[in-house]
């Protein structure tokens, strides 16, 4: 056990990816994704509401991941770019 609990993960500096899209009726909505947690997506009517409320869903997502023993990639843990020198000697 690493000793890292839910509060530890909730306070990390996650890489938020924000965007806007249209729902099925053509109404705009705002969403937040977290780069390190590909399964995470939170939607709200405004950008402000999305930023105010995404942490509730993040808490639930992290809690399930911890309970199921799923590895949680922390911000800065993995580089986007593969290490080509070691992959292709």
C-alpha positions in Angstrom: 0.0 0.0 0.0 1.5 3.3 -1.1 -0.1 5.4 1.7 -1.6 7.7 -0.8 -5.3 8.3 0.0 -8.2 10.0 -1.6 -7.3 13.4 -0.2 -3.8 13.1 -1.6 -5.1 12.5 -5.1 -7.9 15.1 -4.9 -5.2 17.8 -4.2 -2.9 17.0 -7.1 -2.5 19.5 -9.9 -4.5 17.6 -12.6 -4.2 18.6 -16.2 -7.7 19.9 -17.0 -8.8 20.0 -20.6 -11.8 22.2 -21.1 -14.0 22.5 -24.1 -17.4 23.4 -25.5 -19.7 21.3 -27.6 -23.4 21.2 -28.6 -25.9 18.7 -27.1 -28.5 16.8 -29.2 -30.8 19.8 -29.2 -28.1 22.2 -30.4 -27.6 23.8 -27.0 -24.0 24.6 -25.9 -22.5 22.9 -22.9 -19.0 23.0 -21.4 -16.9 19.9 -20.5 -13.8 19.1 -18.5 -11.6 16.1 -19.1 -8.6 15.2 -17.1 -5.5 14.2 -19.2 -4.2 11.7 -16.6 -7.6 10.0 -16.2 -8.9 9.2 -19.8 -12.2 7.9 -18.5 -13.1 11.2 -16.8 -15.6 13.6 -18.3 -17.7 16.2 -16.6 -20.3 18.4 -18.3 -22.2 21.5 -17.2 -24.1 24.4 -18.9 -21.4 26.9 -18.2 -17.6 26.9 -17.9 -17.9 28.4 -14.4 -20.3 25.6 -13.2 -18.1 22.9 -14.7 -15.0 24.3 -12.9 -17.0 24.7 -9.6 -18.5 21.1 -9.7 -16.1 18.7 -11.5 -14.3 17.8 -8.2 -17.4 15.9 -6.9 -17.2 13.6 -9.9 -13.4 13.4 -9.6 -13.8 12.3 -6.0 -16.2 9.5 -7.0 -13.9 8.4 -9.9 -10.8 8.3 -7.7 -12.6 6.5 -4.9 -13.7 3.7 -7.3 -10.2 3.5 -8.8 -8.6 3.2 -5.3 -11.2 0.6 -4.2 -10.6 -1.5 -7.3 -6.8 -1.2 -7.2 -6.6 0.6 -10.5 -3.3 2.5 -11.1 -3.8 6.3 -10.9 -1.4 8.1 -13.2 -0.3 11.3 -11.4 0.3 14.6 -13.2 3.9 14.5 -14.7 4.2 10.8 -14.1 4.4 9.9 -17.8 5.7 11.8 -20.8 3.6 12.1 -23.8 6.6 11.4 -26.1 7.9 7.8 -26.1 11.6 7.3 -25.2 12.7 6.7 -28.8 16.3 6.1 -28.0 15.5 3.1 -25.8 12.7 1.8 -28.0 14.8 2.0 -31.2 18.5 1.4 -30.3 
